[in-house]
Amino acid sequence: MMNKRVTAPILLAFLLLSLLPIYWMLNMSFKTNEEIVGVMTLWPTDLTFDNYRTIFTDPSWYSGYINSIIYVAINMVLSVSVALPAAYAFSRYSFVGDKHLFFWLLTNRMTPPAVFLLPFFQLYSTVGLMDTHLAVALAHMVFNVPLAVWILEGFMSGIPKEIDETAYIDGYSFPRFFIRIFLPLIKSGVGVTAFFCFMFSWVELLLARTLTSVNAKPIAATMTRTVSAAGMDWGVLAAAGVLTIVPGALVIWFVRHYIAKGFAMGRV
């Protein structure tokens, strides 16, 4: 009983501190710039929707959300598609250098994005991929594929190998076995993997900003260019931040059950 009395206030304080920045950003998004910089208020005294109206009517703003969603979706599909057979190989077979190769994959996840910036910039400039959604999606695969392989390998290793052998005895080909039997068994891992691929690709700024300029510029890059002759447009920036949280919240909502299983079963 004493433990519950002690932990409940701590958890409540942690929750409030975690939600405070989100509330403050939401609060600012409904204020004018004059009110934001003039006086501190806990809620808008002069409620306005002009900040959101600017984002939904200005192509330079709403196109950033569209571009971000496009290259993040491409990255999720490509990363999971590449990681599935790789993770299966690591979980089911032993070959020379398998542990070294697995560790090398993880080192790519540990490497700062700035290390790969110049090679990607020079390569994409040569082949004509600069300022495209595919360019950012492929660049983010350098970091997301190792993470996806690591997570999926943990889920696959928890599936007994006897299931594979039984399916082959029953006459299943590998593609049919993998799609109809094996993949449903690790759907929780696929959901968790897709979530983390989305999260890392959605928040990455350096590569996305450098490899794009106009046609595929993401919302994160647009938010860093809100300074004008009149100063920083705090209200629009806050509204953009609120809308940036929405896609991530929706993804969490759809895969929330898979994430819970991932913490219990896989390498999450």
Long-range contacts (C-beta under 8 A, 24 or more apart in sequence): 22-245, 25-238, 25-241, 25-242, 26-238, 26-242, 28-234, 28-235, 28-238, 29-235, 29-238, 29-239, 29-241, 29-242, 31-235, 31-238, 32-235, 33-231, 33-233, 33-234, 33-235, 36-234, 36-235, 36-238, 37-234, 48-235, 50-235, 51-235, 51-236, 51-238, 51-239, 52-239, 52-243, 54-236, 54-239, 55-236, 55-239, 55-240, 55-243, 60-222, 61-219, 61-222, 61-236, 61-240, 63-217, 64-217, 64-218, 64-219, 64-220, 64-221, 64-222, 64-223, 65-219, 65-243, 65-244, 65-247, 67-133, 67-212, 67-215, 67-216, 67-217, 67-218, 67-219, 68-202, 68-208, 68-218, 68-219, 68-220, 69-247, 70-133, 70-216, 71-133, 71-134, 71-136, 71-137, 71-140, 71-201, 71-208, 71-216, 71-218, 72-137, 72-198, 72-201, 72-202, 74-133, 74-134, 74-137, 75-136, 75-137, 75-140, 75-141, 75-144, 75-197, 75-201, 76-194, 76-197, 76-198, 76-201, 78-137, 78-138, 78-141, 79-140, 79-141, 79-144, 79-145, 79-148, 79-193, 79-197, 80-148, 80-190, 80-193, 80-194, 80-197, 82-141, 82-145, 82-148, 83-145, 83-148, 83-149, 83-152, 83-193, 84-152, 84-178, 84-183, 84-190, 86-145, 86-149, 87-148, 87-149, 87-151, 87-152, 87-153, 87-156, 88-152, 88-156, 88-178, 88-182, 90-149, 90-153, 91-153, 91-156, 91-157, 92-156, 92-161, 92-164, 102-149, 102-150, 102-153, 105-145, 105-146, 105-149, 105-150, 106-146, 106-150, 107-146, 108-142, 108-143, 108-145, 108-146, 109-143, 109-146, 109-147, 109-150, 111-143, 113-143, 113-204, 113-206, 113-207, 114-206, 116-142, 116-207, 117-206, 117-207, 117-210, 120-207, 120-211, 121-210, 121-211, 124-211, 130-211, 130-212, 130-213, 131-211, 131-212, 131-213, 131-214, 131-215, 131-216, 131-217, 132-212, 132-215, 132-216, 133-216, 135-211, 135-212, 135-216, 136-207, 136-208, 136-211, 136-212, 136-216, 136-218, 137-201, 139-207, 139-211, 140-200, 140-201, 140-204, 140-207, 140-208, 143-200, 143-204, 144-196, 144-197, 144-200, 144-201, 147-193, 147-196, 147-197, 147-200, 148-193, 148-196, 148-197, 150-267, 151-189, 151-192, 151-193, 151-196, 151-262, 151-266, 151-267, 151-268, 152-186, 152-189, 152-190, 152-193, 153-267, 154-189, 154-265, 154-266, 154-267, 155-186, 155-188, 155-189, 155-262, 155-265, 155-266, 155-267, 156-182, 156-186, 156-189, 158-265, 158-266, 159-185, 159-186, 187-258, 188-257, 188-258, 188-261, 188-262, 188-265, 188-266, 189-258, 189-262, 189-265, 189-266, 190-258, 191-255, 191-257, 191-258, 191-259, 191-262, 192-255, 192-258, 192-259, 192-261, 192-262, 192-266, 192-268, 194-251, 194-255, 195-251, 195-252, 195-255, 195-258, 195-259, 196-268, 198-248, 198-251, 199-248, 199-251, 202-247, 202-248, 219-244, 220-244
